[in-house]
Every structure is written in structure tokens, then in C-alpha cells.
Amino acid sequence: MVPAAAAVLVAAGAVTYAVADGDHPPAPASVAVPGADSADAGFARDMAVHHQQAVEMSYIVRDGTRDEDVRRLAYDIAQTQANQRGMLLGWLDLWELPKVSADPPMTWMGMGDAPAGEDGALMPGMATDTQLEALRGKRGRDAEVGYLRLMIAHHKGGVHMAEGCVKRCEVKAERRLARGMVESQESEIDLMTGMLKERGARP
């Protein structure tokens, strides 16, 4: 018999595979397909990019520490955000909308005129290229503290975006996903703040 935890992971992997293979999550029949400039499309595009960096940072720290608590957290974040990213990109495919826009990131939130992020930080909370490179060079406690600090900031930016979708998106399934992101990431922020304190560090 497959253990419950393993069954969950198998199911999560199946979702990701299905989205990649073209079996996209169904859009509610009662909602018209959103436009390319809609909040629904903008959130899906921007959050997919935002999530991808969280996955990248989680794999970096996995290789930089042997601490089981941090590695477990990083694995959970990587799996969750990879699956959500697959859903967001799957919706864009289903809606036959482009995954890349000529508009600046966050335009759907009315932030398109804000100064562009420096050194690769395209959206709120995203780490810069310099910060990512520094994380790759850290080991042990330094890697754990560096990851936790970057991921707390990353989650805060993600919560801000998800709250924007809750207010602006029209597709009910997408608003539901955004609400779930707010709840889970706020919980993880509390968890990571505690993990930093255990290591004698501040966010």
C-alpha cells in the first residue's frame, strides 16, 4: 500500500505532468475567457515568473545545507510553487493567451509605471541576480539564513500580488488559488521567521 505522503506527491506530480502535457484545468463555464490585458492574465503571467524564482532558490539551498528542516521546507515550497505555476500557465494555454507581455510586470495591478527592478528583480520580493549568486556560494548556516531571508521577502511580494488578484481577477478558480496562496505563504512567513530566530538571525 502506498503511504499517504507518497500518494500526495504522486498526485501533485500528476497535476504538473497533465498541465505540461496539455490537459489543462477547466475554466468555469460561467466565466468568459479573460482578455490579454486583464488582471487574470497578468496575474497568471507574473506569478508564474515569481514562482519560478522561488523554485530556483529552493533547489539552491537544498544543495547548500544538510539541515533537514530547511531542506524539507525548501522541498515543500518548490513542489507547491511548481504545481501552481503549471496551473497558471495551463490557464493561459486554455485561454489561448500569450505567456509573455510587452507591458511591464505588475501593469495589471496599476504598477506598470513603477521603476523597473534592478539586477534581475522584476517584481516585488524577487531576489536580484547578485543575491542569487551569493546564495549559491553559501554553505551550512549561512545558506540557511540567506535562503530564509530571501524567501520571506519573496513570499511578502507574492502575498501582495495574490491579494491584488483576489481584488481584481474575474475567474473564480483563479481567485480561489490566489486566496490559498495568501494563506499558505503568510503561514510560511511565520514559520521562516521562527527558523531565523532559532539561528540567531533576523529577517
C-alpha positions as CSV (number, residue, x, y, z in Angstrom):
1,M,0.0,0.0,0.0
2,V,1.4,3.4,-0.9
3,P,2.0,5.7,2.2
4,A,-0.3,8.7,2.3
5,A,2.6,11.2,1.9
6,A,3.9,9.4,-1.2
7,A,0.4,9.3,-2.6
8,V,0.1,13.1,-2.2
9,L,3.4,13.6,-4.0
10,V,2.3,11.2,-6.8
11,A,-0.9,13.2,-7.2
12,A,1.0,16.5,-7.3
13,G,3.3,15.2,-9.9
14,A,0.4,14.0,-12.0
15,V,-1.1,17.5,-11.9
16,T,2.2,19.0,-13.1
17,Y,2.5,16.4,-15.9
18,A,-1.0,16.8,-17.0
19,V,-0.7,20.6,-17.4
20,A,2.6,20.2,-19.3
21,D,1.0,17.5,-21.5
22,G,-1.9,19.7,-22.5
23,D,-4.6,18.6,-20.1
24,H,-5.3,21.9,-18.6
25,P,-7.5,22.6,-15.6
26,P,-11.0,23.5,-16.8
27,A,-12.2,27.1,-16.7
28,P,-15.6,27.7,-15.1
29,A,-18.2,27.6,-17.8
30,S,-20.0,30.7,-16.4
31,V,-16.9,32.9,-16.9
32,A,-15.9,34.4,-20.2
33,V,-12.4,34.0,-21.3
34,P,-10.4,36.9,-19.9
35,G,-8.6,39.3,-22.2
36,A,-4.8,39.5,-22.7
37,D,-4.7,42.8,-20.7
38,S,-6.9,41.5,-17.9
39,A,-5.9,41.1,-14.3
40,D,-6.5,37.4,-14.7
41,A,-3.9,37.1,-17.5
42,G,-1.5,39.5,-15.9
43,F,-1.5,37.7,-12.5
44,A,-1.0,34.3,-14.2
45,R,1.9,35.6,-16.2
46,D,3.6,37.5,-13.4
47,M,3.1,34.9,-10.7
48,A,4.4,32.1,-12.9
49,V,7.7,34.1,-13.2
50,H,7.7,34.9,-9.5
51,H,7.1,31.2,-8.6
52,Q,9.9,30.1,-10.9
53,Q,12.5,32.0,-8.8
54,A,11.2,30.5,-5.6
55,V,11.7,27.1,-7.1
56,E,15.2,28.0,-8.1
57,M,16.1,29.4,-4.7
58,S,14.8,26.2,-3.0
59,Y,16.9,24.0,-5.2
60,I,20.0,26.2,-4.4
61,V,19.6,25.8,-0.6
62,R,18.9,22.1,-0.9
63,D,22.4,21.7,-2.2
64,G,23.9,24.2,0.3
65,T,22.8,22.7,3.6
66,R,22.2,19.3,5.3
67,D,19.7,20.8,7.8
68,E,16.6,18.6,7.4
69,D,14.1,21.3,8.5
70,V,15.4,23.7,5.9
71,R,15.6,21.1,3.2
72,R,12.1,19.9,3.9
73,L,10.7,23.4,3.8
74,A,12.6,24.1,0.5
75,Y,11.2,20.9,-1.0
76,D,7.6,21.8,0.0
77,I,7.9,25.3,-1.4
78,A,9.5,24.0,-4.6
79,Q,6.8,21.4,-5.2
80,T,3.9,23.7,-4.3
81,Q,5.0,26.6,-6.4
82,A,6.0,24.4,-9.4
83,N,2.5,22.9,-9.3
84,Q,0.8,26.3,-9.0
85,R,3.0,27.6,-11.8
86,G,1.8,24.7,-14.0
87,M,-1.8,25.7,-13.3
88,L,-1.3,29.3,-14.1
89,L,0.5,28.5,-17.4
90,G,-2.2,25.9,-18.2
91,W,-4.9,28.6,-17.8
92,L,-3.1,30.9,-20.2
93,D,-2.9,28.0,-22.7
94,L,-6.6,27.2,-22.2
95,W,-7.4,30.9,-22.7
96,E,-5.1,31.0,-25.8
97,L,-3.3,34.0,-24.3
98,P,0.4,34.8,-24.6
99,K,2.7,33.8,-21.7
100,V,4.8,36.9,-22.2
101,S,3.5,40.5,-22.4
102,A,5.1,43.7,-23.9
103,D,3.8,45.6,-20.8
104,P,6.0,45.9,-17.8
105,P,5.4,43.4,-14.9
106,M,2.6,44.4,-12.5
107,T,0.8,46.6,-15.0
108,W,-2.4,44.6,-14.2
109,M,-2.0,46.0,-10.6
110,G,-1.6,49.6,-11.8
111,M,2.2,49.4,-11.0
112,G,3.5,49.3,-14.6
113,D,4.9,52.8,-14.3
114,A,6.9,51.9,-11.2
115,P,10.7,52.0,-11.7
116,A,12.0,48.7,-13.1
117,G,13.6,46.3,-10.6
118,E,17.4,46.4,-10.6
119,D,19.7,43.5,-11.3
120,G,17.1,41.0,-12.3
121,A,14.5,41.8,-9.6
122,L,11.4,42.1,-11.9
123,M,8.7,42.2,-9.2
124,P,8.1,42.8,-5.5
125,G,10.1,40.5,-3.3
126,M,12.1,38.9,-6.1
127,A,15.8,38.4,-5.4
128,T,18.4,40.2,-7.5
129,D,20.9,38.3,-9.7
130,T,23.6,39.3,-7.3
131,Q,21.7,37.9,-4.3
132,L,21.1,34.6,-6.1
133,E,24.7,34.3,-7.0
134,A,25.7,35.0,-3.3
135,L,23.2,32.3,-2.2
136,R,24.8,29.8,-4.5
137,G,28.2,30.4,-2.8
138,K,26.9,29.9,0.8
139,R,27.0,26.7,2.8
140,G,25.6,25.5,6.1
141,R,24.1,28.1,8.4
142,D,24.9,30.9,6.1
143,A,23.0,29.2,3.3
144,E,20.0,28.6,5.6
145,V,19.9,32.2,6.8
146,G,20.4,33.6,3.4
147,Y,17.6,31.4,1.9
148,L,15.1,32.2,4.7
149,R,15.7,35.9,4.4
150,L,15.3,35.9,0.7
151,M,12.2,33.6,0.8
152,I,10.5,35.7,3.4
153,A,10.9,38.8,1.2
154,H,9.8,36.7,-1.8
155,H,6.7,35.5,0.0
156,K,5.8,39.0,1.1
157,G,5.9,40.1,-2.6
158,G,3.9,37.1,-3.6
159,V,1.2,37.8,-1.0
160,H,0.9,41.4,-2.3
161,M,0.4,40.1,-5.8
162,A,-2.1,37.4,-4.7
163,E,-4.1,39.9,-2.7
164,G,-4.2,42.0,-5.9
165,C,-5.7,39.1,-7.8
166,V,-8.3,38.4,-5.1
167,K,-9.5,42.0,-5.6
168,R,-9.1,42.3,-9.4
169,C,-9.4,38.8,-11.0
170,E,-12.7,37.7,-12.5
171,V,-12.2,34.0,-12.8
172,K,-13.4,32.3,-9.6
173,A,-10.9,29.4,-9.8
174,E,-8.0,31.9,-10.1
175,R,-9.3,34.0,-7.1
176,R,-9.6,30.8,-5.1
177,L,-6.0,29.9,-5.9
178,A,-4.8,33.4,-5.0
179,R,-6.6,33.2,-1.6
180,G,-4.9,29.9,-1.0
181,M,-1.5,31.5,-1.8
182,V,-2.1,34.3,0.7
183,E,-3.0,31.9,3.5
184,S,-0.2,29.4,2.8
185,Q,2.6,32.0,2.2
186,E,1.6,34.0,5.3
187,S,1.9,30.8,7.3
188,E,5.3,30.0,5.8
189,I,6.5,33.6,6.6
190,D,5.7,32.9,10.3
191,L,7.4,29.6,10.1
192,M,10.6,31.0,8.4
193,T,10.7,33.9,10.8
194,G,10.8,31.4,13.7
195,M,13.5,29.4,11.9
196,L,15.6,32.5,11.6
197,K,15.3,33.3,15.3
198,E,16.4,29.7,16.0
199,R,19.6,30.5,14.1
200,G,20.1,33.8,15.9
201,A,19.2,35.9,12.8
202,R,16.6,38.5,11.9
203,P,14.5,38.6,8.7
